[in-house]
Amino acid sequence: MDFAPPLNVDILANALRARFGQRLRRDEPLAAHTTLRVGGPADLWLTVTTLDELIEAVTLAWQHHVPVFLLGGGANMLVSDRGVRGLVLQNRCQRVEFDEGDPPHVLVESGVILPSLAHRLARRGLSGLEWAVGVPGTVGGAVVNNAGAYGSSIADCLARAELLTPAEHPQGNGRREWRSVNWFEYEYRSSRLKRTGGRGPSAEHPKEVVLQAELVLSRKSPAEIENQMAAYSKRRKATQPPGASIGSMFKNPPGDYAGRLIEAAGLKGTQIGGAQISPVHANFFVNLGDAKAADFVALIELARQTVKARFDVELELEIEKIGDWEI
Ligand SMILES: Cc1cc2nc3c(=O)[nH]c(=O)nc-3n(C[C@H](O)[C@H](O)[C@H](O)COP(=O)(O)OP(=O)(O)OC[C@H]3O[C@@H](n4cnc5c(N)ncnc54)[C@H](O)[C@@H]3O)c2cc1C
């Protein structure tokens, strides 16, 4: 079977190399950039560190009709063994600006690492992200996924976010637009952006890019915030497995827990290839070291079919399957 990338990728590669030089890489293995440690190569790979770079790279990809995919921490995605066609941008835009008004605000670029931000806010006595202490990934990923824990989520403190929206004309530039929190139509671990995203990048349906976010916070003493965060971290350590995973594999169905159902179906500890349903928490699937994405797909199907057969519950993926899955 021929896996050759389409010609536009080569043309885009030339345009990106003219702007970013040797920082542009080809055939970068994505296993190195995802928390699950699986995933084949990205045709093109670039790390961006400023919003100008991010906008330029995305705009070039859109103009060349090449799919472009934003990678934050890679903490919520199962990347195909065949990798991702097109351009993958690793977002490391990390400016943070504090506005100590009343209420206090913070303006954060989308590549800021969420748990690091939670610690920075705690040191300043700014409350609102305590739940994020054990949630890996970036602000951009959190805005798309409505990341959250312990009854809170990013939707609770997001005032607005700035997006880069694809131009109507293919040769045009994208538009920078601020959208208030209501625009995102947040639901449990989901948003308007996640729902329209489909299964990763596509040249025909380019996705909006989150550039930055404004969070509204409140004031508490640093000690109180840090104590709360320490309690959350302790709870995580006691209930979640260490090692390579992508957090919860499935959303909790209404009124129940995906982990409880998978465990009750007798699947805790089940292994396919190098992938295992964790013996610690059945909604965490872990990479024992040499897993392939295909091993996780097989485990996902096994869990779905067994839970459906035993309890008549359809488990819905919380994570995203990304890349080229055609066999
Ligand atoms: C050990 C562990 C524990 C976890 N616990 C939790 C938890 O308690 N609660 C929870 O909610 N999640 C949890 N997760 C999942 C993960 O942390 C969140 O989903 C997180 O928000 C993912 O962020 P990310 O930057 O890694 O996103 P990625 O996985 O890199 O991307 C996710 C999606 O967002 C898109 N995206 C990323 N950045 C942008 C951007 N700037 N613009 C547009 N699209 C973008 C990507 O293209 C992709 O479609 C856990 C994961 C792990 C590994």
The ligand as an ORCA input file, in Angstrom:
! r2SCAN-3c Opt
* xyz 0 1
  C      -2.890     10.989     33.551
  C      -3.977     11.808     32.908
  C      -5.014     12.310     33.678
  C      -6.033     13.069     33.092
  N      -7.032     13.555     33.875
  C      -7.967     14.339     33.327
  C      -8.986     14.933     34.138
  O      -9.045     14.751     35.343
  N      -9.901     15.743     33.533
  C      -9.859     15.984     32.193
  O     -10.690     16.751     31.709
  N      -8.922     15.433     31.402
  C      -7.973     14.633     31.923
  N      -7.020     14.081     31.129
  C      -7.053     14.344     29.676
  C      -6.261     15.612     29.246
  O      -5.441     16.043     30.283
  C      -7.219     16.732     28.865
  O      -8.132     16.308     27.885
  C      -6.454     17.963     28.345
  O      -7.353     19.052     28.235
  C      -5.791     17.722     27.009
  O      -5.026     18.866     26.677
  P      -3.884     18.754     25.580
  O      -3.245     20.091     25.439
  O      -2.985     17.625     25.880
  O      -4.751     18.442     24.293
  P      -4.328     17.509     23.080
  O      -4.506     16.083     23.475
  O      -3.002     17.919     22.541
  O      -5.466     17.921     22.038
  C      -6.813     17.601     22.277
  C      -7.678     18.215     21.163
  O      -7.629     19.630     21.292
  C      -7.148     20.208     20.075
  N      -6.335     21.364     20.411
  C      -5.303     21.435     21.297
  N      -4.847     22.696     21.363
  C      -5.591     23.426     20.500
  C      -5.605     24.808     20.127
  N      -4.752     25.689     20.622
  N      -6.527     25.200     19.220
  C      -7.410     24.318     18.683
  N      -7.439     23.015     18.983
  C      -6.547     22.586     19.891
  C      -6.330     19.127     19.415
  O      -6.209     19.357     18.035
  C      -7.168     17.912     19.753
  O      -8.270     17.836     18.882
  C      -5.992     13.325     31.690
  C      -4.928     12.842     30.916
  C      -3.934     12.088     31.514
  C      -2.807     11.574     30.660
*
